[in-house]
Amino acid sequence: MAFEMIQLERASHEPLHEQLYRQVRDELVFGNFQQQLFRLPSSRELAVDLGISRFTVNVAFSRLHSEGYLQSKIGSGTFVAEPLARNFLSAQTAKAEAHIERPPRLSNRVRGIPDQRVGHQFDFGIAGPPVVTFVPAVRSA
Protein backbone atom coordinates (compact mmCIF):
# COMPACT_ATOMS: atom_id res chain seq x y z
CA MET A 1 0.00 0.00 0.00
CA ALA A 2 1.43 3.32 -1.00
CA PHE A 3 0.76 5.75 1.83
CA GLU A 4 2.55 8.38 -0.23
CA MET A 5 -0.56 8.43 -2.44
CA ILE A 6 -2.88 9.48 0.40
CA GLN A 7 -4.06 13.03 -0.18
CA LEU A 8 -5.88 14.70 2.71
CA GLU A 9 -7.75 17.89 1.91
CA ARG A 10 -7.89 20.11 4.97
CA ALA A 11 -10.42 22.45 3.32
CA SER A 12 -12.85 19.59 2.68
CA HIS A 13 -16.10 19.22 4.61
CA GLU A 14 -15.20 15.56 5.14
CA PRO A 15 -13.21 15.11 8.39
CA LEU A 16 -9.56 14.09 8.07
CA HIS A 17 -10.09 10.78 9.85
CA GLU A 18 -12.90 9.95 7.40
CA GLN A 19 -10.72 10.82 4.41
CA LEU A 20 -7.91 8.65 5.75
CA TYR A 21 -10.30 5.77 6.51
CA ARG A 22 -11.85 5.92 3.04
CA GLN A 23 -8.54 6.09 1.18
CA VAL A 24 -6.94 3.25 3.17
CA ARG A 25 -10.10 1.13 2.80
CA ASP A 26 -10.14 1.73 -0.95
CA GLU A 27 -6.49 0.70 -1.18
CA LEU A 28 -7.28 -2.47 0.76
CA VAL A 29 -10.31 -3.31 -1.35
CA PHE A 30 -8.85 -2.46 -4.75
CA GLY A 31 -5.17 -3.03 -4.00
CA ASN A 32 -3.16 -6.03 -5.08
CA PHE A 33 -1.46 -7.56 -2.04
CA GLN A 34 1.05 -10.24 -2.85
CA GLN A 35 2.38 -10.45 0.70
CA GLN A 36 0.46 -12.61 3.15
CA LEU A 37 0.90 -10.23 6.09
CA PHE A 38 1.24 -6.62 4.97
CA ARG A 39 2.33 -4.43 7.90
CA LEU A 40 1.00 -0.89 8.04
CA PRO A 41 3.16 1.92 9.39
CA SER A 42 2.68 2.82 13.03
CA SER A 43 0.09 5.46 13.86
CA ARG A 44 2.85 7.77 15.09
CA GLU A 45 4.89 7.35 11.91
CA LEU A 46 1.87 7.82 9.63
CA ALA A 47 0.72 10.88 11.57
CA VAL A 48 4.11 12.54 11.11
CA ASP A 49 4.23 11.64 7.41
CA LEU A 50 0.72 13.03 6.75
CA GLY A 51 1.06 16.04 9.05
CA ILE A 52 -1.97 15.11 11.16
CA SER A 53 -2.50 14.08 14.76
CA ARG A 54 -1.93 10.54 15.93
CA PHE A 55 -5.50 10.55 17.29
CA THR A 56 -6.82 11.13 13.74
CA VAL A 57 -4.87 8.11 12.49
CA ASN A 58 -6.05 6.00 15.43
CA VAL A 59 -9.70 6.86 14.75
CA ALA A 60 -9.37 5.78 11.11
CA PHE A 61 -7.43 2.61 12.02
CA SER A 62 -9.93 1.77 14.76
CA ARG A 63 -12.80 1.88 12.28
CA LEU A 64 -10.88 -0.25 9.76
CA HIS A 65 -10.09 -2.71 12.54
CA SER A 66 -13.72 -2.91 13.71
CA GLU A 67 -14.90 -3.55 10.13
CA GLY A 68 -12.42 -6.41 9.72
CA TYR A 69 -9.95 -4.80 7.33
CA LEU A 70 -7.07 -4.69 9.81
CA GLN A 71 -5.78 -6.82 12.64
CA SER A 72 -3.34 -5.88 15.39
CA LYS A 73 -0.65 -7.99 16.95
CA ILE A 74 0.59 -6.66 20.26
CA GLY A 75 4.23 -5.71 19.98
CA SER A 76 4.29 -6.38 16.23
CA GLY A 77 2.05 -3.71 14.74
CA THR A 78 -1.04 -3.45 12.58
CA PHE A 79 -1.53 -5.73 9.59
CA VAL A 80 -3.99 -6.18 6.74
CA ALA A 81 -6.49 -8.80 7.90
CA GLU A 82 -5.78 -12.21 6.47
CA PRO A 83 -7.85 -13.13 4.65
CA LEU A 84 -9.99 -10.13 3.79
CA ALA A 85 -13.61 -11.17 3.79
CA ARG A 86 -15.01 -11.78 0.31
CA ASN A 87 -17.83 -9.27 0.87
CA PHE A 88 -15.14 -6.56 1.22
CA LEU A 89 -13.65 -7.52 -2.10
CA SER A 90 -16.84 -7.46 -4.14
CA ALA A 91 -18.88 -4.49 -5.22
CA GLN A 92 -22.23 -6.23 -4.87
CA THR A 93 -25.03 -4.29 -3.29
CA ALA A 94 -27.11 -5.73 -0.52
CA LYS A 95 -30.41 -7.19 -1.62
CA ALA A 96 -33.45 -5.72 0.03
CA GLU A 97 -35.79 -8.15 1.69
CA ALA A 98 -39.36 -8.24 0.45
CA HIS A 99 -41.60 -6.08 2.59
CA ILE A 100 -44.37 -8.05 4.25
CA GLU A 101 -47.43 -6.04 5.20
CA ARG A 102 -48.44 -6.84 8.75
CA PRO A 103 -51.10 -5.32 10.97
CA PRO A 104 -49.76 -3.17 13.81
CA ARG A 105 -49.04 -4.95 17.07
CA LEU A 106 -50.68 -3.04 19.88
CA SER A 107 -50.86 -3.69 23.59
CA ASN A 108 -54.23 -4.26 25.24
CA ARG A 109 -53.77 -0.96 27.05
CA VAL A 110 -53.52 0.96 23.76
CA ARG A 111 -56.42 -0.98 22.28
CA GLY A 112 -58.51 0.05 25.28
CA ILE A 113 -58.09 3.79 24.67
CA PRO A 114 -61.56 5.09 23.90
CA ASP A 115 -62.08 7.06 20.70
CA GLN A 116 -64.36 10.02 21.37
CA ARG A 117 -64.45 11.18 17.76
CA VAL A 118 -67.77 10.44 16.17
CA GLY A 119 -67.64 8.68 12.82
CA HIS A 120 -63.88 8.08 12.82
CA GLN A 121 -61.96 4.95 13.55
CA PHE A 122 -59.11 5.40 16.01
CA ASP A 123 -55.87 6.02 14.07
CA PHE A 124 -52.70 4.70 15.68
CA GLY A 125 -50.45 6.93 13.58
CA ILE A 126 -49.19 4.46 10.99
CA ALA A 127 -51.84 4.87 8.30
CA GLY A 128 -51.26 8.57 7.68
CA PRO A 129 -53.59 11.52 8.35
CA PRO A 130 -55.61 11.98 10.48
CA VAL A 131 -53.06 11.24 13.17
CA VAL A 132 -53.47 11.05 16.91
CA THR A 133 -50.35 12.25 18.66
CA PHE A 134 -49.27 10.95 22.03
CA VAL A 135 -46.91 13.90 22.60
CA PRO A 136 -48.09 16.21 25.41
CA ALA A 137 -49.18 19.74 24.40
CA VAL A 138 -49.26 18.88 20.69
CA ARG A 139 -52.68 18.90 19.08
CA SER A 140 -53.41 16.47 16.28
CA ALA A 141 -54.92 17.58 13.00
Secondary structure, 3 states (H helix, E strand, C coil): CCHHHCCCCCCCCCCHHHHHHHHHHHHHHHCCCCCCCCECCCHHHHHHHHCCCHHHHHHHHHHHHHCCCEEEECCCEEEECCCCCHHHHCCCCCCCCCCCCCCCCCCHHHHCCCCCCCCCCCCCCCCCCCCCCCCCCCCCC
